[in-house]
Amino acid sequence: MSGTLSIEERICANAPSNEMAWTALAIACGNVRQSLIYDRVQSPYRQTPVFFELWSGGELVAGIRGFRSEARRLRPLLAPLSRSMAFHGECLVKDSDSGPAMAEALSQMIAKYLVDKRFVRARVSGAFGAPHGLILRLDLPVAQTKTYANAWIDLSRDEEDLLKAVHEKHRAEIRKAARRGLRVEEVTDVEVLLKLMRATYASQDKDGPSEAFVRHCVRTFLDAGAGQIFVAVKDVPVAAAFLSLCGATAAYEFGGHAADSDGGGQLLLWEACLRSKHAGRTRLTLGQVAIGEEGDPKFVNGISRFKRRFGSADDPTQDVSWLLSPPKARAFELFSRMGQAWTR
């Protein structure tokens, strides 16, 4: 890096070199994907967290955690052919002005590590958008790139401005829900959320996320005091959403609704905005939205439009996969097919 700043690089497996410093930086950035709670969320996959850190003057100034995985069966043969690293979310940086430079330094550090350790694949998935270029950009052979945006609502505005930003059709649904006696409650029963998620995905062509994973994820955050389940209720629950919490950021993770929720979905998200704001949070992230008009109509014209009608802004980001060793990848796929055929 240029300038007089002295940077120390650290690479640590299983835990960061200083857990308090890492947690403080994740909270300051509002990046739940890089929080240590997320290590527990990912624990069912039996991956090894690896922390890449940049220190200066005794302070952690930037970092990102990846999850290392490799085949466990026939380890001597298959592990070297399947070694991969996945990064969830953007880099943590202490100073936003130096964010792009820190992300570049981490990218160079990680690219060298992946080559030296003979990784076969790597992947980074942007979670919150990258207005400051905080996603990793590795100088390695790219296998696939998907570009999308993440929607978010600026909760630092006053309530009047927040409501003005909501599309008139959403405002009408919110008023209708209130007239029909719907109310929003905070609950801790994940099964209520799962039931409404089943109802949502029953009408879609694709399967929803694994219920076992959703149950584990939500309970992990709730147990850590870092999550909330909101439910819109008439006589019974008609819509539900789970938010993860990290610093000044709340993030919409999972949601579901009945076939006819009487405006419950709009009321639910509006109440989530207000309650997050009153709790001192300044940002509510809503997850992926489409860029342009191409793609699955339900995603483009359905969920993306629903989110944007709350006056959300878009931050572009990417999901990028790198393939460091095509021969090893092909060999692993061959052995995997042979193993599947053998067990039939």
C-alpha positions as CSV (number, residue, x, y, z in Angstrom):
1,M,0.0,0.0,0.0
2,S,1.1,3.5,-0.7
3,G,1.8,6.2,1.9
4,T,3.4,6.0,5.3
5,L,0.8,3.7,6.9
6,S,2.5,0.6,8.3
7,I,0.2,-2.5,7.8
8,E,0.6,-5.8,9.5
9,E,-1.1,-8.8,7.9
10,R,-2.5,-11.6,10.0
11,I,-4.2,-14.9,8.9
12,C,-6.0,-16.9,11.6
13,A,-8.0,-20.1,11.4
14,N,-11.0,-20.8,13.6
15,A,-11.0,-17.5,15.4
16,P,-9.7,-13.9,14.9
17,S,-6.5,-12.9,16.6
18,N,-8.6,-10.6,18.8
19,E,-12.3,-11.4,19.1
20,M,-13.2,-8.2,20.9
21,A,-11.6,-6.1,18.2
22,W,-13.2,-8.1,15.4
23,T,-16.7,-7.9,17.0
24,A,-16.3,-4.2,17.6
25,L,-15.4,-3.6,13.9
26,A,-18.3,-5.8,12.6
27,I,-20.7,-3.8,14.8
28,A,-19.3,-0.5,13.7
29,C,-19.8,-1.6,10.1
30,G,-23.2,-3.1,10.7
31,N,-22.0,-6.2,8.8
32,V,-23.7,-9.2,10.4
33,R,-22.3,-11.6,7.7
34,Q,-18.8,-10.9,9.1
35,S,-19.9,-11.1,12.7
36,L,-18.8,-14.0,14.9
37,I,-22.4,-14.9,15.4
38,Y,-22.4,-15.9,11.7
39,D,-19.7,-18.5,12.5
40,R,-22.4,-20.3,14.6
41,V,-25.0,-19.9,11.8
42,Q,-22.6,-21.6,9.4
43,S,-21.6,-24.4,11.9
44,P,-23.8,-27.1,10.4
45,Y,-21.7,-27.1,7.3
46,R,-18.6,-28.1,9.1
47,Q,-16.4,-25.4,7.5
48,T,-13.3,-23.8,8.9
49,P,-13.5,-20.0,9.4
50,V,-10.3,-18.2,8.3
51,F,-9.8,-14.6,9.3
52,F,-7.8,-12.2,7.1
53,E,-6.8,-9.1,9.1
54,L,-5.0,-5.8,8.5
55,W,-3.6,-4.1,11.6
56,S,-2.0,-0.7,12.0
57,G,-0.8,1.0,15.2
58,G,-2.1,-1.8,17.3
59,E,-5.6,-1.5,15.8
60,L,-7.6,-3.7,13.5
61,V,-8.3,-1.5,10.5
62,A,-9.7,-4.0,8.1
63,G,-10.6,-7.6,7.7
64,I,-12.8,-10.3,6.1
65,R,-13.6,-13.9,7.1
66,G,-13.9,-16.7,4.7
67,F,-15.1,-20.3,5.2
68,R,-12.8,-23.1,4.0
69,S,-14.3,-26.4,3.0
70,E,-13.1,-29.6,1.4
71,A,-14.4,-33.1,0.9
72,R,-14.2,-35.2,4.1
73,R,-14.7,-38.6,2.5
74,L,-11.5,-40.2,1.0
75,R,-9.8,-37.1,2.4
76,P,-6.2,-37.9,1.1
77,L,-7.5,-38.2,-2.4
78,L,-10.5,-35.7,-2.6
79,A,-9.5,-32.9,-0.2
80,P,-6.8,-31.4,-2.5
81,L,-9.3,-31.6,-5.5
82,S,-12.2,-29.8,-3.7
83,R,-10.5,-27.2,-1.5
84,S,-12.6,-24.0,-1.6
85,M,-13.1,-20.7,0.2
86,A,-16.4,-18.8,0.4
87,F,-16.7,-15.2,1.6
88,H,-20.1,-13.8,2.7
89,G,-20.5,-10.1,2.7
90,E,-18.2,-7.1,2.2
91,C,-14.9,-6.3,3.9
92,L,-14.9,-4.7,7.3
93,V,-13.0,-1.3,7.4
94,K,-12.5,1.1,10.2
95,D,-12.2,4.2,8.0
96,S,-14.6,4.4,5.1
97,D,-12.3,6.9,3.3
98,S,-9.7,4.2,3.0
99,G,-12.2,1.5,2.3
100,P,-11.3,0.8,-1.4
101,A,-7.6,0.8,-0.6
102,M,-8.1,-1.7,2.3
103,A,-10.4,-3.9,0.2
104,E,-7.6,-3.9,-2.5
105,A,-5.0,-4.8,0.1
106,L,-7.1,-7.7,1.4
107,S,-7.8,-8.9,-2.1
108,Q,-4.1,-9.1,-2.9
109,M,-3.4,-10.8,0.4
110,I,-6.2,-13.4,-0.1
111,A,-5.3,-14.1,-3.7
112,K,-1.8,-15.0,-2.7
113,Y,-3.0,-17.2,0.1
114,L,-5.4,-19.1,-2.1
115,V,-2.6,-19.8,-4.7
116,D,0.0,-20.7,-2.1
117,K,-2.4,-23.1,-0.3
118,R,-3.5,-24.6,-3.6
119,F,-7.2,-23.8,-3.4
120,V,-9.4,-25.0,-6.3
121,R,-12.3,-22.6,-6.0
122,A,-13.2,-19.4,-4.3
123,R,-16.4,-17.3,-4.1
124,V,-17.5,-14.0,-2.7
125,S,-21.2,-13.0,-2.3
126,G,-22.0,-9.4,-1.7
127,A,-24.6,-9.0,1.0
128,F,-25.2,-5.3,1.6
129,G,-24.0,-3.6,-1.5
130,A,-20.6,-2.0,-2.2
131,P,-20.9,1.8,-2.5
132,H,-17.3,2.1,-1.4
133,G,-15.9,-0.8,-3.4
134,L,-15.7,-3.1,-0.3
135,I,-16.3,-6.3,-2.1
136,L,-13.2,-8.5,-2.7
137,R,-11.8,-8.3,-6.2
138,L,-9.3,-11.2,-6.7
139,D,-6.9,-11.1,-9.6
140,L,-7.6,-14.8,-10.4
141,P,-9.4,-16.6,-13.2
142,V,-13.1,-15.8,-13.0
143,A,-15.6,-18.6,-13.5
144,Q,-18.9,-16.8,-13.1
145,T,-20.2,-13.4,-12.2
146,K,-23.7,-12.4,-11.2
147,T,-24.5,-8.7,-10.8
148,Y,-27.4,-7.5,-8.7
149,A,-28.4,-4.8,-6.2
150,N,-29.2,-4.8,-2.5
151,A,-32.1,-2.6,-1.4
152,W,-31.9,-0.6,1.8
153,I,-33.9,2.0,3.7
154,D,-32.3,5.1,5.3
155,L,-33.8,5.1,8.8
156,S,-32.0,8.3,9.7
157,R,-34.9,10.3,8.1
158,D,-37.8,11.4,10.3
159,E,-41.0,9.4,10.2
160,E,-42.8,11.9,8.0
161,D,-40.1,11.7,5.4
162,L,-40.0,7.9,5.6
163,L,-43.7,7.7,5.0
164,K,-43.6,10.2,2.1
165,A,-41.0,7.9,0.4
166,V,-43.4,4.9,0.5
167,H,-45.3,4.4,-2.7
168,E,-49.0,5.4,-2.6
169,K,-50.2,1.9,-3.2
170,H,-48.2,0.6,-0.2
171,R,-49.5,3.4,1.9
172,A,-53.1,2.4,0.9
173,E,-52.4,-1.2,1.9
174,I,-50.9,-0.1,5.3
175,R,-54.1,2.0,5.9
176,K,-56.3,-0.9,4.8
177,A,-54.5,-3.3,7.2
178,A,-55.0,-0.9,10.1
179,R,-58.7,-0.5,9.3
180,R,-59.2,-4.3,9.3
181,G,-57.7,-4.6,12.7
182,L,-54.3,-6.1,11.8
183,R,-51.5,-5.5,14.4
184,V,-47.8,-6.3,14.5
185,E,-46.3,-8.3,17.3
186,E,-42.8,-9.4,18.1
187,V,-42.6,-13.2,18.8
188,T,-39.9,-15.8,19.5
189,D,-41.5,-18.8,17.9
190,V,-39.7,-19.6,14.7
191,E,-42.4,-22.1,13.7
192,V,-44.8,-19.3,13.0
193,L,-42.3,-17.9,10.5
194,L,-41.7,-21.3,8.9
195,K,-45.4,-21.9,8.5
196,L,-45.8,-18.6,6.6
197,M,-42.7,-19.3,4.5
198,R,-44.2,-22.6,3.5
199,A,-47.4,-20.8,2.4
200,T,-45.3,-18.3,0.3
201,Y,-43.2,-20.9,-1.5
202,A,-46.2,-23.2,-2.1
203,S,-47.2,-20.9,-4.9
204,Q,-43.8,-20.5,-6.4
205,D,-41.9,-22.7,-8.9
206,K,-38.7,-22.9,-6.8
207,D,-38.2,-24.4,-3.4
208,G,-37.6,-22.2,-0.4
209,P,-34.5,-22.3,1.8
210,S,-33.9,-25.4,4.0
211,E,-36.3,-25.3,6.9
212,A,-33.7,-26.9,9.1
213,F,-31.2,-24.1,8.2
214,V,-33.7,-21.3,8.7
215,R,-34.7,-22.8,12.1
216,H,-31.0,-23.0,13.2
217,C,-30.2,-19.6,11.8
218,V,-33.1,-17.8,13.5
219,R,-32.6,-19.5,16.8
220,T,-28.9,-18.7,16.8
221,F,-29.5,-15.0,16.3
222,L,-32.4,-15.0,18.9
223,D,-30.2,-16.7,21.5
224,A,-27.5,-14.1,20.9
225,G,-30.0,-11.2,21.3
226,A,-29.2,-10.3,17.7
227,G,-32.5,-10.9,15.9
228,Q,-36.3,-10.2,15.9
229,I,-39.3,-12.0,14.5
230,F,-42.2,-9.7,13.6
231,V,-45.6,-11.1,12.8
232,A,-48.7,-9.3,11.4
233,V,-51.8,-10.8,13.1
234,K,-55.5,-10.6,12.3
235,D,-57.2,-13.6,13.9
236,V,-54.1,-15.6,13.1
237,P,-50.7,-14.7,11.8
238,V,-50.8,-13.6,8.1
239,A,-47.3,-12.3,7.6
240,A,-43.9,-12.7,9.3
241,A,-40.4,-11.5,8.9
242,F,-37.1,-12.2,10.6
243,L,-34.5,-9.4,11.0
244,S,-30.9,-9.9,12.1
245,L,-29.3,-7.1,14.1
246,C,-25.7,-5.8,14.0
247,G,-24.8,-2.3,15.2
248,A,-26.9,0.4,13.5
249,T,-28.1,-2.1,10.8
250,A,-31.1,-4.3,10.8
251,A,-31.3,-6.9,7.9
252,Y,-34.3,-8.6,6.5
253,E,-33.3,-12.3,6.3
254,F,-36.5,-14.4,5.9
255,G,-40.2,-13.7,5.4
256,G,-43.5,-15.2,4.4
257,H,-47.1,-14.4,4.1
258,A,-50.5,-16.0,3.7
259,A,-52.2,-16.0,0.2
260,D,-54.4,-13.1,1.3
261,S,-52.7,-11.1,4.0
262,D,-55.0,-8.0,3.8
263,G,-52.1,-5.6,3.6
264,G,-50.2,-7.5,6.3
265,G,-47.0,-7.6,4.4
266,Q,-46.9,-3.9,3.9
267,L,-47.9,-3.2,7.5
268,L,-45.3,-5.6,8.8
269,L,-42.4,-4.0,6.9
270,W,-43.5,-0.5,7.8
271,E,-43.7,-1.4,11.5
272,A,-40.3,-3.1,11.2
273,C,-38.9,0.2,9.8
274,L,-40.4,2.3,12.6
275,R,-39.4,-0.1,15.4
276,S,-35.8,-0.4,14.0
277,K,-35.6,3.4,13.8
278,H,-36.9,3.8,17.4
279,A,-34.3,1.3,18.5
280,G,-31.6,3.6,17.2
281,R,-30.8,1.8,13.9
282,T,-30.1,3.9,10.8
283,R,-30.3,1.3,8.1
284,L,-32.7,-1.5,7.2
285,T,-31.4,-3.7,4.4
286,L,-34.0,-5.7,2.4
287,G,-31.8,-8.0,0.4
288,Q,-31.5,-8.6,-3.3
289,V,-33.4,-6.7,-6.0
290,A,-33.2,-7.0,-9.7
291,I,-31.2,-4.6,-11.9
292,G,-33.2,-3.9,-15.1
293,E,-36.2,-5.8,-16.3
294,E,-34.6,-9.1,-17.3
295,G,-35.0,-12.2,-15.3
296,D,-37.7,-14.1,-13.4
297,P,-40.9,-12.0,-13.6
298,K,-41.8,-12.9,-10.0
299,F,-38.4,-11.5,-8.8
300,V,-38.4,-8.4,-11.1
301,N,-42.0,-7.4,-10.9
302,G,-42.8,-9.1,-7.6
303,I,-40.4,-8.9,-4.7
304,S,-38.1,-6.3,-6.2
305,R,-41.0,-3.9,-6.8
306,F,-42.4,-4.6,-3.4
307,K,-39.1,-3.6,-1.7
308,R,-38.5,-0.5,-3.9
309,R,-42.0,0.8,-3.1
310,F,-40.8,1.4,0.4
311,G,-38.6,4.2,-0.9
312,S,-35.5,2.0,-0.7
313,A,-32.2,2.8,-2.4
314,D,-30.0,0.4,-4.4
315,D,-26.4,-0.5,-3.8
316,P,-24.9,-2.7,-6.6
317,T,-22.8,-5.7,-5.8
318,Q,-21.8,-9.0,-7.2
319,D,-21.6,-12.8,-6.6
320,V,-18.2,-13.9,-8.1
321,S,-16.7,-17.3,-8.4
322,W,-13.1,-18.0,-9.3
323,L,-11.7,-21.3,-10.6
324,L,-8.0,-21.6,-9.8
325,S,-7.5,-25.2,-11.0
326,P,-9.9,-26.5,-13.7
327,P,-8.1,-29.9,-13.9
328,K,-8.6,-30.5,-10.2
329,A,-12.2,-29.4,-10.4
330,R,-12.9,-31.8,-13.3
331,A,-11.2,-34.6,-11.5
332,F,-13.3,-34.0,-8.4
333,E,-16.5,-34.0,-10.5
334,L,-15.4,-37.3,-12.1
335,F,-14.7,-39.0,-8.8
336,S,-18.0,-37.6,-7.4
337,R,-20.0,-39.1,-10.3
338,M,-18.2,-42.4,-9.9
339,G,-19.0,-42.4,-6.2
340,Q,-22.7,-41.7,-6.9
341,A,-22.8,-44.5,-9.5
342,W,-21.1,-46.9,-7.1
343,T,-23.7,-46.3,-4.3
344,R,-26.8,-46.8,-6.5
